Amino acid sequence: MPMKCNIDRRGQQLRGLWGVLNLVLAGVCVSMYLFSSWPNLYWIISAVLLFICGAFGIFESYFSWCALRAMKFKTPF
């Protein structure tokens, strides 16, 4: 099934901003793991999850496609 455009410009900008924010937070988590006096495995787990969410948000923004809307869920943007 091909992906069809199912979000408008505002939703596209919101998903792009959310994706970039998640990628920045993933970088902060990696920095906390590397430079903190108490390195913890949870920083790495959080960084990986934030990176995956951020990459997916940017993917949705780039292709003007929302996974939730493709599954027939109503989203405000």
C-alpha positions as CSV (number, residue, x, y, z in Angstrom):
1,M,0.0,0.0,0.0
2,P,1.6,3.3,-1.1
3,M,1.8,6.2,1.4
4,K,-0.6,9.0,0.6
5,C,-0.3,12.6,1.9
6,N,-2.6,12.7,4.8
7,I,-1.4,15.8,6.8
8,D,-1.4,19.5,6.0
9,R,1.5,22.0,6.3
10,R,0.9,22.6,10.0
11,G,1.0,18.9,10.9
12,Q,4.1,18.5,8.8
13,Q,5.9,21.4,10.6
14,L,4.8,20.0,14.0
15,R,6.1,16.5,13.3
16,G,9.4,18.0,11.9
17,L,9.8,20.1,15.0
18,W,9.0,17.2,17.3
19,G,11.5,15.0,15.4
20,V,14.3,17.5,15.7
21,L,13.5,18.0,19.4
22,N,13.7,14.3,20.0
23,L,17.0,14.0,18.2
24,V,18.4,16.9,20.4
25,L,17.2,15.2,23.5
26,A,18.8,11.9,22.4
27,G,22.1,13.8,22.1
28,V,21.6,15.2,25.6
29,C,21.1,11.7,26.9
30,V,24.2,10.4,25.2
31,S,26.1,13.4,26.7
32,M,24.8,12.6,30.1
33,Y,25.9,9.1,29.8
34,L,29.4,10.0,28.6
35,F,30.1,13.0,30.9
36,S,28.1,12.4,34.0
37,S,29.7,11.3,37.2
38,W,27.0,8.5,37.4
39,P,26.8,7.0,34.0
40,N,23.7,4.8,33.8
41,L,22.4,2.4,31.2
42,Y,19.0,4.2,31.3
43,W,20.6,7.2,29.5
44,I,21.5,5.0,26.6
45,I,18.1,3.3,26.5
46,S,16.5,6.7,26.5
47,A,18.8,8.0,23.8
48,V,18.0,5.1,21.5
49,L,14.2,5.5,22.0
50,L,14.4,9.2,21.5
51,F,16.5,8.8,18.4
52,I,14.0,6.3,16.9
53,C,11.0,8.6,17.7
54,G,12.8,11.6,16.3
55,A,13.8,9.8,13.1
56,F,10.3,8.6,12.6
57,G,8.9,12.1,13.2
58,I,11.2,13.6,10.6
59,F,10.2,10.7,8.2
60,E,6.5,11.6,8.7
61,S,7.2,15.2,8.1
62,Y,9.3,14.7,5.0
63,F,6.6,12.5,3.3
64,S,3.6,14.4,4.7
65,W,2.3,11.2,6.1
66,C,1.0,10.3,9.6
67,A,1.0,6.7,10.7
68,L,-1.9,7.2,13.1
69,R,-4.0,8.8,10.4
70,A,-3.2,6.0,8.1
71,M,-4.7,3.7,10.8
72,K,-7.9,5.8,10.8
73,F,-7.2,7.5,14.1
74,K,-8.3,11.2,14.3
75,T,-5.5,13.6,15.2
76,P,-5.9,17.4,15.6
77,F,-2.9,18.2,13.3
